[in-house]
Amino acid sequence: MVKWWCALISLLLLSTVQAQPQATQGLQGYKFGPGDSIKISVYLEPDLSVTAEISQQGFIDMPLLGSIRLTGHTQQSAKEYLEQRLKDGYLVAPSVSITVDSYRPFFIYGEVRNPGSYAYQPDITLEQAIALSGGLLDRASRSAWQIQRGADKATFKASSDTIILPGDVIKIDKSFF
């Protein structure tokens, strides 16, 4: 009987461990874009630390380096890029840390009560985004939902459990019936 309980607990723990990465999968590989607010720190160099919002053109201003384009970089690639730039004649072995203070908003329009922009919250689903916007109007489709995502503005059909990312543009179509 004890072996049976141990096996059951092991299976439950294994399923919990496997389910966790999917919950945070949305922001893995996230690329910075205009409107993201980030904090950059350089170890033992407080004068080089900066908190800034990425401009509409995709740049931030950093001491010594000037305007740096961060749009399209992941957190890791931006860290490596800045460390390389600081090595070029400024520091011997810079160690850069980047944290996101706030993500750019997502947008929702179409057949919702309050279309507009909303502050991004990690792991928010499309169903929750619709709820934030006041819910669907009477003539709204219950399934014709589209999301426009990324710099290339790729559009795809979404369902209620689709994870929303910063900068997503959600369109809720009218129902034909």
C-alpha positions in Angstrom: 0.0 0.0 0.0 2.9 2.4 0.8 4.4 1.8 -2.6 1.2 2.7 -4.3 1.0 6.0 -2.4 4.6 6.8 -3.2 4.0 6.1 -6.9 0.9 8.3 -6.9 2.7 11.2 -5.1 5.6 10.8 -7.6 3.3 11.0 -10.5 1.6 14.1 -9.1 4.9 15.8 -8.4 6.2 15.0 -11.9 3.0 16.4 -13.6 3.4 19.6 -11.5 7.0 20.0 -12.5 6.2 19.5 -16.2 3.3 21.9 -16.1 5.2 24.8 -14.7 7.3 25.7 -17.7 4.2 26.0 -19.9 2.7 28.6 -17.6 5.7 31.0 -18.0 6.4 30.0 -21.6 4.8 33.1 -22.9 7.8 35.5 -22.2 10.6 33.1 -23.0 12.3 34.5 -26.0 10.4 37.8 -25.6 11.9 40.6 -27.7 12.0 44.1 -26.5 10.0 46.8 -28.3 8.9 50.4 -28.1 7.1 51.1 -24.8 9.0 48.5 -22.7 10.6 50.1 -19.6 13.8 48.5 -18.6 16.5 48.9 -16.0 20.2 48.2 -17.0 22.8 47.9 -14.3 26.6 47.4 -14.8 28.3 45.6 -11.8 30.5 48.0 -9.8 29.7 50.9 -12.2 26.7 52.7 -10.8 27.3 55.7 -13.1 26.4 53.4 -16.1 23.1 52.2 -14.6 20.0 53.5 -16.4 16.3 53.1 -16.3 14.6 54.0 -19.5 11.6 53.3 -21.8 12.5 52.1 -25.3 11.6 54.9 -27.7 9.2 54.5 -30.7 12.3 54.2 -32.9 13.6 51.3 -30.6 16.5 53.1 -28.8 17.6 54.0 -25.3 20.4 56.3 -24.2 23.2 54.9 -22.2 26.2 56.7 -20.7 29.4 56.2 -22.7 27.5 54.4 -25.5 24.9 56.9 -26.6 21.8 55.7 -28.4 21.6 51.9 -28.4 19.0 50.0 -30.4 17.3 47.3 -28.3 14.2 46.6 -30.3 14.3 42.9 -31.4 16.7 41.9 -28.7 15.8 39.3 -26.0 16.9 40.0 -22.5 19.9 37.7 -22.9 21.0 39.0 -26.3 20.7 42.6 -25.1 22.9 41.8 -22.1 25.5 40.2 -24.3 25.3 43.1 -26.8 25.8 45.7 -24.1 28.7 43.8 -22.5 30.4 43.6 -25.9 29.9 47.3 -26.6 31.3 48.2 -23.1 34.3 46.0 -23.7 35.2 47.9 -26.8 37.5 50.5 -25.1 35.5 51.2 -21.9 35.6 48.3 -19.4 37.8 45.2 -19.1 35.1 42.7 -18.0 31.7 44.3 -17.8 28.8 42.4 -16.2 25.4 43.8 -17.3 22.1 43.0 -15.7 18.8 43.8 -17.4 15.4 43.7 -15.7 12.0 44.7 -17.2 10.2 47.4 -15.1 7.1 47.3 -17.2 6.1 45.7 -20.5 4.4 47.6 -23.3 0.6 47.4 -23.3 -1.6 45.1 -25.4 -4.6 46.4 -27.4 -8.1 45.1 -27.9 -10.7 46.4 -30.3 -13.8 45.3 -32.1 -16.9 43.9 -30.4 -15.9 44.6 -26.8 -17.4 47.1 -24.4 -14.2 49.1 -23.7 -11.7 48.8 -26.6 -8.3 50.3 -26.0 -4.9 49.6 -24.5 -4.4 47.7 -21.3 -1.3 47.2 -19.1 0.3 43.8 -19.7 0.1 41.2 -17.0 2.3 38.0 -17.3 0.4 34.9 -18.3 -2.9 36.7 -19.1 -5.1 34.8 -21.5 -7.3 36.1 -24.2 -10.4 35.3 -22.1 -9.0 37.5 -19.3 -8.1 40.3 -21.7 -11.7 40.3 -22.9 -12.9 40.5 -19.3 -10.6 43.4 -18.7 -12.2 45.2 -21.6 -15.6 44.9 -20.1 -16.7 41.7 -21.9 -18.1 40.9 -25.3 -20.9 42.9 -26.9 -24.1 41.1 -27.8 -23.2 40.8 -31.5 -19.6 39.7 -30.9 -18.4 36.4 -32.3 -17.7 33.8 -29.6 -14.8 32.3 -31.7 -13.7 34.7 -34.5 -10.8 36.3 -32.5 -7.6 37.3 -34.1 -4.2 38.4 -32.7 -1.6 40.4 -34.5 1.8 39.8 -32.9 5.4 40.8 -33.4 7.4 43.1 -35.5 6.2 41.3 -38.7 2.6 41.7 -37.5 1.7 38.1 -38.1 -2.0 37.5 -37.6 -3.4 34.2 -36.3 -6.8 32.9 -35.0 -6.9 32.7 -31.2 -8.9 30.8 -28.6 -9.9 31.8 -25.1 -6.8 30.2 -23.5 -4.3 31.8 -25.9 -1.6 33.6 -23.9 -1.4 37.3 -24.6 2.1 39.0 -25.1 3.1 42.6 -24.7 2.2 44.6 -27.8 -0.4 42.1 -29.1 -3.3 43.6 -31.0 -6.5 41.7 -30.4 -9.5 41.9 -32.8 -12.9 40.6 -31.8 -15.1 40.2 -34.9 -18.9 40.4 -35.2 -20.9 37.3 -35.3 -23.0 36.6 -38.5 -25.9 35.2 -36.4 
